Each structure stands twice: as C-alpha cells, then as structure tokens.
Amino acid sequence: MNKTINLMGLFEDDTATAAALDDIYDLGVQDDQITVISPIPYPEQSLGREHIWIRLPLIVLAGSALGFATGFFLSSVTPRLYPINVSGHPLTGGPPAAIITYIFTMLFTVIAIFIGVLWEIDVPGFEKKFYTKRVTSGMLSVLLENIPLNQEKAAVSAMESNGGQDIHRPEKMTL
Amino acid sequence: MSKIKRIRKSDGVIVPEDVQDQLLLTTVSDDELNALMLEPMKRTGPLFWGTLAVLTAVFFWGLYAWGYQIRWGFGVAGINRPVYWGMYISTFVFWVGISHAGTMISAVLRIFKADWRRPITRGAEAMTAFALMMAGMYPMIHVGRLWKVIWMFPYPNNRHLWPNFQSPLMWDMLAITTYLVGSSLYLYLALIPDLGMARDNSTGWRYKLYRAMALGWRGTEAGWHKLEKALGIFAIVIIPIFLSVHSIVSWDFAVTTQPRWNSTILPIFFIIGAVFSGLSALATILVLVRWGMKLDFYLRKEHLDNVGKLIFVAGISWIYVWFAGLIVEWYSNMPITVELLHDEWYGDLAPLFITMMVLNIIPIFFLAFRKVRRSPLFLLILTLMVNVGMYIERFLIVAGNLMRNYMPFNWGDYKPTWVTISIVAMTFAGFILFYMIFTRVIPYVPVWEVKQGRLRFSTRQVGRVEVVTITQVD
C-alpha cells in the first residue's frame, strides 16, 4: 500500500491560491483531498472549485413543515382534547389557530436553519484538526490530505511556483 | 452672483471624507484589524467598573422589589380598577419596540447587500436579544403569581389545564419566544467566525470561552459558503417574524373593545413606532460604544449619518401613522374616544402628551441636517429624546387609555408606586449591564464582515472627484 502524507501551504492572495489549486488538480489530486481555509468567504468558484452542494434549503423546508404541523396540532386539535368553553367562542377559532400555526412554523424554521447549518459545517467538533492560526492574519491555507508520498515534491513545487509559503507537513492541533 | 465654489484642475482630485475613511480601512493588515477589535475589549477603567457597580445595585434592588411584590401581592404595584395594565405593560411594549430595529436592520441591510451595515450589525442584533430578554421578564412580573407561569405551557396534566390558544397573551408569549430564539441564533451564527479569530488571538479564560463558543470553526471554503447561505436564509425568515411580533403585541390591545385600542391601524402604528424607537436606541448605543471603546476606526461618522437618515424616515412615518389614527378617532366623534382625546390634549395627561410630542418631533426636524447626523453628541441627545418620548407614548397608549371606558362609574387614575418604578428601573439597568458586559466579552464589530467588505471596496476617479465603486463578491 502506498504511503500517504498531508501537506499545507500558505498564500497571500486568492489569485495565487486559485493558480496553485489548478496545478495541484493537474497532479491528479482529488477534490475531497483538498481543503482551502480562508479568513473570509470568497465568492463561489472564485478559487476554481466546483459548486458546493448544500442540503440546507431542504432541511429548512422540513423544519417549516414540522413547525406547521405542530402549530396546527396545538391550535386546532388539542383544544378538542382539553375543551375550554369561553362564552360564544368556538373551541377552535380559525384566525387564532392561523396565528399559532404561523408562529410555530417560523420558530421551527429558524431552529432548522441553525441546526441544519451546524450539521452541514460539521460543528461542533473539538477534536484535533489540521489548521494554522496564520489564517486569522489574512493568509489562505491550502491543505492536501492523504496524498501519495511520491506526489509530495510535485505538490510542493506547484505551491512554491505560485507563491506558496511555509509549505510543510502539518500537525493536527486543538481548536 | 453665483456662490458656487468651483473646483479647478489645480485643486487636484477631491477625495470625500467618507471615501478617505474607507481608504484608511484598506491600509491596515488583518492582524491590525483583529487587534483594533480585541484590544478595546480588554480596556476597562474606573468609569466602566463604577457604572457596572451602580447598574448591578439597581438591578438587585429591582429584584428585591419584585420579591416584595410577590410577598405582599399585586396591590403594592399600584395596579387597580380600571387601570389593570400600568407601567409594566407599557415598559414591556417599549422593550419589544426597542428590540425591533436591531435584527430587522441587520437582516434588511444584509438582503440588500448594503455595505455600510458591516460594522454595526452585531451591536444591533445584540440590542434585540437583550431588549427581548428584558421584555420577556414582564409577563412573568405581571402575572403576579410567578410560579403559575407553567400553566402557559401545553403539557398533559391530571387537572386538565390547557393553554387557551385563542388568547392574545398566548400568542404574545409564543411570538416573543420565537423572535428571541431567532434573533439569538442569528446573532450567534454570524459570530462564530469571529469567535474563531478571537480564539486564535487569546489566552487564559478568554481562550477557553472562545474555544468553546467557536465550536471548532476553521473557515474552510465549504464552511464559509454554507454559513453565508444560512445567514441569507435567516435574514429573509427573520423579517416576517419581526413584523408579526409587534403586530401580535398590538393585538393584545386591538382585539379588546377598549376605546382607542380597538383599531385596525394599531399594528402598523406599533411597528412604525418600534422601528423609530429601536433605531434611535441603536444610534444611542453606537455613539456610546464608539466613545467608550474608542472604536472610531470601525464605527465611522458615515454609519451614524446613515442610521440618522433611517431615524428621520421612521420619524416622519410615525407622525403620519399617528395622524392617520387620530383623524379617524376625531372624526368619528364617539363620546368616550372624545373624552380620552380631551384628557390627552387638555386634561391630566396633557403634560405627558405635550412632552411626548415635543421629544418625538423636534429630533426629526434636526435629523434632516447632515451635520447634526454626523455629530455623535447631537445624535446622542436627539436619540435619547426620542426614546424618552416613545416611552411616554407607550405609557399613554397603555395606562392613559385605560383610565376611561364605556362605563363612566368605572373611570379611574393610575399612579405607579416605588415597587413599579424599581422593577422598571431593574430592566433598564439590566439591559445596560448585560450590553456593557457583552461589549467586553464578545467582538462587538463583525471583523470578518469588515474584512470581506474590503474585498468589495474600490474607487475610481470621476471627473475631479474620487468615488466608491462596489464590486459584487457576496
């Protein structure tokens, strides 16, 4: 079995990072072996990578549907299980039920957005990870994981030739 | 003779003040930007600790007064027939109003990609969260028997007690809970990258705190993309929530048959009033935080100017909606409504009414001037005036209108007691106290958003002047 290594290089700007990624792809490194860590979000595809598929809208829709069902159940079904007779009021009033259903729909929607995005980003995760604090100083970090040892020199060269700095085999650190 | 000052070729290219400020932002490194936010958080002088001590004392005094009210009953709060909703509910409406502008302004400006929003959004969102926490205390205070609050929760029990979902008070509790949950999660999501930055630049207890709160954030390309997507969806969802919360609060009043409450314009009046007072509170806070933490570099006069413009627009709208309600009430000539209007204009409530109008209208006039909006001191004074005015407005709507009703034998007056005033003071002290602590523990300015803004920023020369051009990157 081929021995694999991890490699990290730092870049000062996005254009250099995108160029280095091009060269790294040319070496045959796969997309799931490459992670770019940056201090700010860059526009999608600006670093030359594919569209990132995200399930968040579906999670949000599921949350909204669950909220709607909960709100409807509480406002329209439970009053029949626990009847409260208030003079002249129907057990289930349409407009008040609409308000309760709406509120629960929105409540579950915001909770779904929050839980959904944390799940998508894969946090919380306090285990040791490959990282460098220089990212918060404005550097972009290109991390190559599990690339074959025989590709190391070529990968280092691809980074160096595009302005990569401090190219090294990283250690996992506590975040 | 023309008084227009000509700009000649010899004057060179004119760089307006705002552009100069923004250019300054592009000259500092990321490390310097981090330090410009993190260093002021560690600076606390005698004034800070002294203020904190006074606020803590007021807060605990208020807690004592609350305990006193629980021990001796609701009578000690001065609540009596016919004014069952006094200062507690007035202050509740006030805090809900203050909470409104925060997350709303952040969400609206995010959706429309207004670049100037970046440094002020977190402060605005925190204002919403803390104001809602204070508002949320009032139903518990007002319910009197605090331990029976659990009856508002739907849980199967052997006494067959069940919340009445047709009650506006139930809608209220749920709507405020939803807005508090939504606003807090929205605040926290946008905070995660800055907590990561703070973690990487801290030691000691701060490191432990930021590490726990940053949840292991690294800033991967996919992580950023998903976070931005979530914030975008959140911003869209939070706006209808914001609109519904104050509508629902207004329905507490509007669905009754009480004169001057039973009106379809009340939700709009509440929302506009909330935006007016909330934006004013935001401006007050921005000026004070800018001065207290010396954050002039981030919170520039441009931001004060823009918030001032929004307050001006909200103020004009408030006058319009107030008048729209008044003209219908006045023209209808309903006896009790006329009585209430007379009371407000010429009777016992006239001093409060006149003070409210003066405090709300004079600032609007001054805010029309750019120099006033850009002066932190003037803006502070004017926005404080608006908030005192808006508090009085809430009091007149709630307690003022309850003094008269369809049964003249049931008319009466209302005077708050030391217990009421202490409890109300507790929430004001609590709000300022929690906000002050927040500014020293959490990065007040969204540094990652400011850094992202630099990526968007560029200028070009148009004729004799340098203008800002915006690049679309988010």
Interface residues (C-beta under 8 A of the other chain):
Chain A: T35 V36 I37 S38 P39 I40 P41 Y42 P43 E44 S46 L47 R49 I52 I54 L56 P57 V60 L74 S75 T78 P79 L81 Y82 I84 V86 H89 G93 P96 A97 I99 I100 Y102 I103 F104 M106 L107 T109 V110 I111 I113 F114 G116 V117 L118 E120 I121 V123 P124 G125 F126 E127 K129 Y131 K133 V135 T136 S137 G138 T174 L175
Chain B: S29 D30 D31 N34 P154 H160 L161 W162 N164 F165 Q166 M170 W171 L174 A175 T177 T178 V181 G182 L185 Y186 Y188 L189 I192 G196 M197 R199 D200 N201 R211 A214 L215 G216 W217 R218 G219 T220 E221 A222 G223 W224 H225 K226 L227 E228 K229 A230 I233 F234 V237 I238 P240 I241 S244 I248 W448 K451 Q452 L455 V473 D474
